[in-house]
Amino acid sequence: MGYDITRFEGEVDEELICPICSGVLEEPLHAPQCEHAFCKSCINEWLARQPSCPVDRQPITPNELKPVPRILRNLLSRLLIMCDNEKFGCSVIVKLERLEIHKEECEHNPKRPVPCEQGCGLVVPKDELREHNCVREMRMLLQTQQLRINEMQCNLNETRKDIDLLKTCVQECIRAMRLANPSVPALVETLEQDETMRWIGSLQRARVTRWGGMISTPDSVLQTMVRRALSESGCPPHLAAELMENAHERRWPTGLSTLETRQSNRRYYENYVCKRIPGKQAVVVMAVDNPHMNDDMVLDPGLVMIFAHGIE
């Protein structure tokens, strides 16, 4: 639908008038054969009913329509038109090419976004400001955000399930390969080592500020929480199982196996290279990260230390 011709200042050339709606051309297109020009919405609606030019009835399809020549676009852009918000008090007359820019800035535009000054700071259309309720809008915003968070959580859970399924499939494939080919175990071991190193490299270095907060005999609930965190961090399943077996002092090396030995060896703790288990007051001490430590202070492939507090 074109622009109402009564909004324009001065005469408008008939070449700039849409033959369908009799308004000034809006987003004009023309038929290449006969070069008749029409508003984009007008001609598309027309061709949906009959595939011919409205003026001379020559056959035409939507795909054949082309933008009008530049000279016609220039003539349109120079036309002077009244603002859409004239009925709301705007008396500005602008060139057609600047109409949209002016409408966004027009102080009489009832849909112009304005900030709420009652406290919430939300930006709302000017004509809705009088009915705007800060509490109601903030509540709706919070509900929307909560729905988005719930949706993201569902997507994350589905992704985790897919990853776990993929890991299970890979493990089954590895088992089948081991049974089918005696030379596969060495290759599998190399792949597992590479996977382990990538995971270790993804963890952040941790600093233990309170070694006295170490929990040497974690209960099953605490171990389950740490095991889940290991899995979510990307720890290979076979490695996570070994590490969690080594989360209790009964599996720790001799230098850590009793309270007395831990107290006597505390001076060595600062030499540990520890990696943070994301989201938990726990670290892993991997043998590959600690070749400088004595054998009585490390365990292959590593051990988990869980703390009540003191991890940075």
C-alpha positions as a Markdown table, in Angstrom:
| # | Residue | x | y | z |
|---|---|---|---|---|
| 1 | Met | 0.0 | 0.0 | 0.0 |
| 2 | Gly | 1.5 | 3.4 | -1.1 |
| 3 | Tyr | 1.7 | 6.7 | 0.8 |
| 4 | Asp | -1.5 | 8.8 | 0.9 |
| 5 | Ile | -1.0 | 11.5 | -1.8 |
| 6 | Thr | -2.6 | 14.2 | 0.4 |
| 7 | Arg | 0.4 | 14.0 | 2.7 |
| 8 | Phe | 2.8 | 15.4 | 0.1 |
| 9 | Glu | 3.6 | 19.1 | -0.4 |
| 10 | Gly | 3.3 | 20.2 | -4.1 |
| 11 | Glu | 2.4 | 18.2 | -7.1 |
| 12 | Val | 3.4 | 14.5 | -7.4 |
| 13 | Asp | 4.3 | 13.3 | -10.9 |
| 14 | Glu | 1.9 | 10.6 | -12.2 |
| 15 | Glu | 4.8 | 8.3 | -12.9 |
| 16 | Leu | 5.3 | 8.1 | -9.1 |
| 17 | Ile | 1.7 | 6.9 | -8.5 |
| 18 | Cys | 0.9 | 3.2 | -8.0 |
| 19 | Pro | -1.8 | 2.2 | -10.5 |
| 20 | Ile | -3.2 | -0.3 | -8.0 |
| 21 | Cys | -3.7 | 1.7 | -4.8 |
| 22 | Ser | -3.4 | 5.3 | -6.3 |
| 23 | Gly | -0.9 | 6.2 | -3.6 |
| 24 | Val | 2.7 | 7.4 | -4.0 |
| 25 | Leu | 4.9 | 4.4 | -4.6 |
| 26 | Glu | 6.2 | 2.6 | -1.5 |
| 27 | Glu | 9.1 | 0.1 | -2.0 |
| 28 | Pro | 8.5 | 0.2 | -5.7 |
| 29 | Leu | 9.0 | -2.6 | -8.2 |
| 30 | His | 8.5 | -2.7 | -11.9 |
| 31 | Ala | 7.8 | -5.2 | -14.6 |
| 32 | Pro | 10.8 | -5.4 | -17.0 |
| 33 | Gln | 8.8 | -5.9 | -20.2 |
| 34 | Cys | 6.4 | -2.9 | -19.8 |
| 35 | Glu | 8.2 | -1.0 | -17.1 |
| 36 | His | 5.0 | -0.2 | -15.2 |
| 37 | Ala | 5.9 | 0.5 | -11.5 |
| 38 | Phe | 3.9 | -0.6 | -8.4 |
| 39 | Cys | 4.2 | -0.7 | -4.7 |
| 40 | Lys | 5.8 | -3.9 | -3.6 |
| 41 | Ser | 2.9 | -5.1 | -1.4 |
| 42 | Cys | 0.3 | -4.0 | -4.0 |
| 43 | Ile | 1.8 | -5.9 | -7.0 |
| 44 | Asn | 2.6 | -9.1 | -4.9 |
| 45 | Glu | -1.0 | -9.2 | -3.7 |
| 46 | Trp | -2.2 | -8.7 | -7.3 |
| 47 | Leu | 0.0 | -11.4 | -8.8 |
| 48 | Ala | -1.2 | -13.8 | -6.1 |
| 49 | Arg | -4.6 | -13.6 | -7.8 |
| 50 | Gln | -3.7 | -13.2 | -11.4 |
| 51 | Pro | -0.2 | -13.4 | -13.1 |
| 52 | Ser | -0.5 | -10.4 | -15.4 |
| 53 | Cys | 0.4 | -6.7 | -15.3 |
| 54 | Pro | -2.6 | -4.7 | -13.9 |
| 55 | Val | -2.1 | -2.0 | -16.6 |
| 56 | Asp | -1.6 | -3.8 | -19.9 |
| 57 | Arg | -2.3 | -7.4 | -18.9 |
| 58 | Gln | 1.0 | -8.8 | -20.1 |
| 59 | Pro | 2.0 | -12.1 | -18.4 |
| 60 | Ile | 4.3 | -11.5 | -15.4 |
| 61 | Thr | 5.4 | -13.5 | -12.3 |
| 62 | Pro | 6.7 | -12.3 | -9.0 |
| 63 | Asn | 10.2 | -13.6 | -9.8 |
| 64 | Glu | 10.3 | -11.3 | -12.8 |
| 65 | Leu | 9.8 | -8.1 | -10.8 |
| 66 | Lys | 12.8 | -5.8 | -10.5 |
| 67 | Pro | 13.7 | -2.6 | -8.5 |
| 68 | Val | 12.7 | 0.6 | -10.3 |
| 69 | Pro | 15.5 | 2.6 | -12.1 |
| 70 | Arg | 17.7 | 4.8 | -9.9 |
| 71 | Ile | 16.2 | 8.0 | -11.5 |
| 72 | Leu | 12.8 | 7.0 | -10.3 |
| 73 | Arg | 14.1 | 6.2 | -6.8 |
| 74 | Asn | 15.8 | 9.6 | -6.7 |
| 75 | Leu | 12.6 | 11.4 | -7.6 |
| 76 | Leu | 10.7 | 9.6 | -4.9 |
| 77 | Ser | 13.3 | 10.3 | -2.3 |
| 78 | Arg | 13.1 | 14.1 | -2.9 |
| 79 | Leu | 9.4 | 14.4 | -2.4 |
| 80 | Leu | 8.3 | 16.4 | 0.7 |
| 81 | Ile | 5.9 | 14.5 | 3.0 |
| 82 | Met | 4.2 | 15.3 | 6.3 |
| 83 | Cys | 5.2 | 13.2 | 9.3 |
| 84 | Asp | 3.0 | 10.2 | 10.2 |
| 85 | Asn | 2.4 | 11.7 | 13.6 |
| 86 | Glu | 0.7 | 14.9 | 12.3 |
| 87 | Lys | -2.5 | 13.9 | 14.1 |
| 88 | Phe | -0.5 | 13.7 | 17.3 |
| 89 | Gly | 0.8 | 17.3 | 16.8 |
| 90 | Cys | 3.9 | 17.0 | 14.6 |
| 91 | Ser | 4.1 | 19.7 | 11.9 |
| 92 | Val | 7.4 | 18.6 | 10.4 |
| 93 | Ile | 7.7 | 18.1 | 6.7 |
| 94 | Val | 10.7 | 16.0 | 5.5 |
| 95 | Lys | 12.1 | 14.4 | 2.4 |
| 96 | Leu | 10.6 | 11.0 | 1.9 |
| 97 | Glu | 14.1 | 9.4 | 2.1 |
| 98 | Arg | 14.4 | 10.7 | 5.7 |
| 99 | Leu | 10.9 | 9.9 | 6.9 |
| 100 | Glu | 11.8 | 6.7 | 8.8 |
| 101 | Ile | 14.7 | 8.4 | 10.5 |
| 102 | His | 12.4 | 11.3 | 11.6 |
| 103 | Lys | 9.7 | 8.9 | 12.8 |
| 104 | Glu | 12.1 | 7.2 | 15.2 |
| 105 | Glu | 13.2 | 10.5 | 16.6 |
| 106 | Cys | 9.8 | 12.3 | 16.5 |
| 107 | Glu | 8.8 | 13.5 | 19.9 |
| 108 | His | 5.1 | 13.1 | 18.9 |
| 109 | Asn | 5.6 | 9.4 | 18.0 |
| 110 | Pro | 3.3 | 7.5 | 20.3 |
| 111 | Lys | 5.5 | 4.4 | 19.9 |
| 112 | Arg | 8.8 | 6.2 | 20.6 |
| 113 | Pro | 10.7 | 4.2 | 23.2 |
| 114 | Val | 11.1 | 6.1 | 26.5 |
| 115 | Pro | 12.6 | 5.0 | 29.8 |
| 116 | Cys | 10.4 | 4.6 | 32.8 |
| 117 | Glu | 11.2 | 7.3 | 35.5 |
| 118 | Gln | 9.2 | 5.6 | 38.3 |
| 119 | Gly | 12.1 | 3.3 | 39.3 |
| 120 | Cys | 12.3 | 0.2 | 37.1 |
| 121 | Gly | 14.2 | 1.9 | 34.3 |
| 122 | Leu | 12.5 | -0.3 | 31.6 |
| 123 | Val | 12.1 | 1.2 | 28.1 |
| 124 | Val | 8.5 | 1.2 | 27.0 |
| 125 | Pro | 6.5 | 2.8 | 24.1 |
| 126 | Lys | 5.5 | 6.4 | 25.0 |
| 127 | Asp | 1.7 | 5.7 | 24.6 |
| 128 | Glu | 2.0 | 2.8 | 27.1 |
| 129 | Leu | 3.8 | 4.8 | 29.8 |
| 130 | Arg | 0.7 | 6.0 | 31.5 |
| 131 | Glu | -0.5 | 2.4 | 32.1 |
| 132 | His | 3.0 | 1.1 | 32.9 |
| 133 | Asn | 3.3 | -0.7 | 36.2 |
| 134 | Cys | 6.8 | -1.3 | 37.4 |
| 135 | Val | 6.1 | -4.1 | 39.8 |
| 136 | Arg | 4.0 | -6.0 | 37.2 |
| 137 | Glu | 6.5 | -5.5 | 34.4 |
| 138 | Met | 9.4 | -6.6 | 36.6 |
| 139 | Arg | 7.5 | -9.7 | 37.7 |
| 140 | Met | 6.8 | -10.6 | 34.0 |
| 141 | Leu | 10.4 | -10.0 | 33.2 |
| 142 | Leu | 11.5 | -12.3 | 36.0 |
| 143 | Gln | 9.1 | -15.0 | 34.8 |
| 144 | Thr | 10.3 | -14.7 | 31.3 |
| 145 | Gln | 13.9 | -15.0 | 32.4 |
| 146 | Gln | 13.1 | -18.0 | 34.6 |
| 147 | Leu | 11.4 | -19.7 | 31.6 |
| 148 | Arg | 14.5 | -19.1 | 29.6 |
| 149 | Ile | 16.7 | -20.5 | 32.4 |
| 150 | Asn | 14.5 | -23.6 | 32.6 |
| 151 | Glu | 14.7 | -24.1 | 28.9 |
| 152 | Met | 18.5 | -23.8 | 28.9 |
| 153 | Gln | 18.7 | -26.3 | 31.8 |
| 154 | Cys | 16.6 | -28.8 | 29.9 |
| 155 | Asn | 18.8 | -28.3 | 26.8 |
| 156 | Leu | 21.9 | -28.7 | 28.9 |
| 157 | Asn | 20.5 | -31.9 | 30.5 |
| 158 | Glu | 19.7 | -33.3 | 27.0 |
| 159 | Thr | 23.2 | -32.5 | 25.9 |
| 160 | Arg | 24.7 | -34.3 | 28.8 |
| 161 | Lys | 22.6 | -37.3 | 28.1 |
| 162 | Asp | 23.8 | -37.3 | 24.5 |
| 163 | Ile | 27.4 | -37.0 | 25.6 |
| 164 | Asp | 27.1 | -39.8 | 28.1 |
| 165 | Leu | 25.5 | -42.0 | 25.4 |
| 166 | Leu | 28.3 | -41.1 | 23.0 |
| 167 | Lys | 30.9 | -42.0 | 25.6 |
| 168 | Thr | 29.2 | -45.3 | 26.3 |
| 169 | Cys | 29.2 | -46.1 | 22.5 |
| 170 | Val | 32.9 | -45.3 | 22.3 |
| 171 | Gln | 33.7 | -47.5 | 25.3 |
| 172 | Glu | 31.7 | -50.4 | 23.7 |
| 173 | Cys | 33.5 | -49.9 | 20.4 |
| 174 | Ile | 36.9 | -50.0 | 22.3 |
| 175 | Arg | 35.9 | -53.2 | 24.0 |
| 176 | Ala | 34.9 | -54.8 | 20.7 |
| 177 | Met | 38.2 | -53.7 | 19.1 |
| 178 | Arg | 40.2 | -55.2 | 22.0 |
| 179 | Leu | 38.5 | -58.5 | 21.6 |
| 180 | Ala | 38.8 | -58.5 | 17.8 |
| 181 | Asn | 42.4 | -57.4 | 17.4 |
| 182 | Pro | 45.2 | -58.1 | 20.0 |
| 183 | Ser | 47.2 | -55.1 | 18.7 |
| 184 | Val | 44.4 | -52.7 | 19.6 |
| 185 | Pro | 45.1 | -52.4 | 23.4 |
| 186 | Ala | 48.3 | -50.3 | 22.8 |
| 187 | Leu | 46.4 | -47.9 | 20.5 |
| 188 | Val | 43.5 | -47.7 | 22.9 |
| 189 | Glu | 45.9 | -47.0 | 25.8 |
| 190 | Thr | 47.4 | -44.1 | 23.7 |
| 191 | Leu | 43.9 | -42.7 | 23.0 |
| 192 | Glu | 43.0 | -42.9 | 26.6 |
| 193 | Gln | 46.2 | -41.1 | 27.6 |
| 194 | Asp | 45.5 | -38.4 | 25.1 |
| 195 | Glu | 42.0 | -38.0 | 26.4 |
| 196 | Thr | 43.3 | -37.8 | 30.0 |
| 197 | Met | 45.9 | -35.1 | 29.1 |
| 198 | Arg | 43.3 | -33.0 | 27.3 |
| 199 | Trp | 41.0 | -33.1 | 30.4 |
| 200 | Ile | 43.8 | -32.3 | 32.8 |
| 201 | Gly | 44.8 | -29.4 | 30.6 |
| 202 | Ser | 41.3 | -28.0 | 30.7 |
| 203 | Leu | 41.3 | -27.7 | 34.5 |
| 204 | Gln | 42.4 | -24.6 | 36.4 |
| 205 | Arg | 45.4 | -24.6 | 38.7 |
| 206 | Ala | 44.2 | -24.6 | 42.4 |
| 207 | Arg | 45.7 | -23.2 | 45.5 |
| 208 | Val | 45.0 | -24.8 | 48.9 |
| 209 | Thr | 45.0 | -22.2 | 51.6 |
| 210 | Arg | 43.9 | -24.5 | 54.5 |
| 211 | Trp | 45.3 | -28.0 | 54.3 |
| 212 | Gly | 43.7 | -28.6 | 57.7 |
| 213 | Gly | 40.3 | -28.5 | 56.1 |
| 214 | Met | 41.0 | -31.8 | 54.2 |
| 215 | Ile | 38.3 | -34.5 | 54.5 |
| 216 | Ser | 40.2 | -37.7 | 54.4 |
| 217 | Thr | 37.2 | -40.0 | 54.9 |
| 218 | Pro | 34.4 | -38.5 | 52.7 |
| 219 | Asp | 31.0 | -40.2 | 53.0 |
| 220 | Ser | 29.2 | -41.7 | 50.0 |
| 221 | Val | 27.0 | -38.6 | 49.5 |
| 222 | Leu | 30.0 | -36.3 | 49.3 |
| 223 | Gln | 31.8 | -38.7 | 47.0 |
| 224 | Thr | 28.8 | -38.8 | 44.7 |
| 225 | Met | 28.7 | -35.0 | 44.4 |
| 226 | Val | 32.4 | -34.9 | 43.5 |
| 227 | Arg | 32.1 | -37.8 | 41.0 |
| 228 | Arg | 29.3 | -35.9 | 39.3 |
| 229 | Ala | 31.4 | -32.7 | 39.1 |
| 230 | Leu | 34.3 | -34.8 | 37.6 |
| 231 | Ser | 31.9 | -36.2 | 34.9 |
| 232 | Glu | 30.5 | -32.7 | 34.1 |
| 233 | Ser | 34.0 | -31.3 | 33.7 |
| 234 | Gly | 34.7 | -33.9 | 31.0 |
| 235 | Cys | 36.8 | -36.4 | 32.9 |
| 236 | Pro | 36.9 | -39.7 | 31.0 |
| 237 | Pro | 34.6 | -42.2 | 32.8 |
| 238 | His | 37.4 | -44.8 | 33.4 |
| 239 | Leu | 39.6 | -42.2 | 35.0 |
| 240 | Ala | 36.8 | -40.7 | 37.1 |
| 241 | Ala | 36.2 | -44.2 | 38.6 |
| 242 | Glu | 39.9 | -44.6 | 39.5 |
| 243 | Leu | 40.2 | -41.1 | 40.9 |
| 244 | Met | 37.1 | -41.5 | 43.1 |
| 245 | Glu | 38.5 | -44.8 | 44.4 |
| 246 | Asn | 41.5 | -42.8 | 45.5 |
| 247 | Ala | 39.4 | -40.1 | 47.3 |
| 248 | His | 39.6 | -42.0 | 50.6 |
| 249 | Glu | 42.7 | -42.2 | 52.9 |
| 250 | Arg | 42.5 | -46.0 | 52.7 |
| 251 | Arg | 43.8 | -45.7 | 49.1 |
| 252 | Trp | 46.2 | -42.9 | 49.6 |
| 253 | Pro | 50.0 | -43.4 | 49.4 |
| 254 | Thr | 51.9 | -44.0 | 52.6 |
| 255 | Gly | 52.9 | -40.4 | 53.1 |
| 256 | Leu | 49.2 | -39.5 | 53.4 |
| 257 | Ser | 47.6 | -42.7 | 54.7 |
| 258 | Thr | 47.3 | -41.6 | 58.4 |
| 259 | Leu | 46.7 | -38.4 | 60.2 |
| 260 | Glu | 50.2 | -38.6 | 61.8 |
| 261 | Thr | 52.0 | -39.0 | 58.5 |
| 262 | Arg | 49.9 | -36.2 | 56.9 |
| 263 | Gln | 50.9 | -33.9 | 59.8 |
| 264 | Ser | 54.6 | -34.8 | 59.5 |
| 265 | Asn | 54.6 | -34.3 | 55.7 |
| 266 | Arg | 52.6 | -31.1 | 55.7 |
| 267 | Arg | 55.7 | -29.1 | 54.7 |
| 268 | Tyr | 55.6 | -30.9 | 51.3 |
| 269 | Tyr | 52.0 | -30.0 | 50.5 |
| 270 | Glu | 52.9 | -26.6 | 49.0 |
| 271 | Asn | 54.9 | -28.5 | 46.3 |
| 272 | Tyr | 51.8 | -30.2 | 45.0 |
| 273 | Val | 50.4 | -29.2 | 41.6 |
| 274 | Cys | 46.7 | -29.3 | 42.2 |
| 275 | Lys | 43.9 | -28.8 | 39.7 |
| 276 | Arg | 40.5 | -27.5 | 40.8 |
| 277 | Ile | 37.4 | -29.7 | 40.4 |
| 278 | Pro | 34.9 | -27.1 | 39.0 |
| 279 | Gly | 32.3 | -26.0 | 41.4 |
| 280 | Lys | 33.6 | -28.0 | 44.4 |
| 281 | Gln | 36.0 | -27.6 | 47.3 |
| 282 | Ala | 38.0 | -30.4 | 45.9 |
| 283 | Val | 41.2 | -30.9 | 43.8 |
| 284 | Val | 42.9 | -33.6 | 41.8 |
| 285 | Val | 46.5 | -34.3 | 42.3 |
| 286 | Met | 47.6 | -36.1 | 39.1 |
| 287 | Ala | 50.8 | -38.1 | 38.8 |
| 288 | Val | 51.7 | -36.6 | 35.5 |
| 289 | Asp | 51.5 | -33.1 | 37.0 |
| 290 | Asn | 53.7 | -34.1 | 40.0 |
| 291 | Pro | 56.8 | -36.0 | 38.9 |
| 292 | His | 58.9 | -33.9 | 41.3 |
| 293 | Met | 57.1 | -35.4 | 44.3 |
| 294 | Asn | 58.3 | -38.5 | 46.2 |
| 295 | Asp | 56.5 | -41.8 | 45.5 |
| 296 | Asp | 55.0 | -41.8 | 49.0 |
| 297 | Met | 53.2 | -38.5 | 48.2 |
| 298 | Val | 51.6 | -39.3 | 44.8 |
| 299 | Leu | 49.4 | -42.0 | 43.4 |
| 300 | Asp | 49.0 | -43.2 | 39.8 |
| 301 | Pro | 47.0 | -41.9 | 37.9 |
| 302 | Gly | 46.1 | -39.5 | 40.7 |
| 303 | Leu | 44.1 | -38.9 | 43.8 |
| 304 | Val | 41.2 | -36.7 | 44.9 |
| 305 | Met | 41.4 | -34.4 | 47.9 |
| 306 | Ile | 38.1 | -33.0 | 49.2 |
| 307 | Phe | 38.1 | -30.0 | 51.6 |
| 308 | Ala | 35.6 | -28.4 | 53.9 |
| 309 | His | 37.0 | -25.0 | 52.9 |
| 310 | Gly | 40.3 | -23.3 | 51.7 |
| 311 | Ile | 40.4 | -23.8 | 47.9 |
| 312 | Glu | 41.1 | -20.9 | 45.6 |
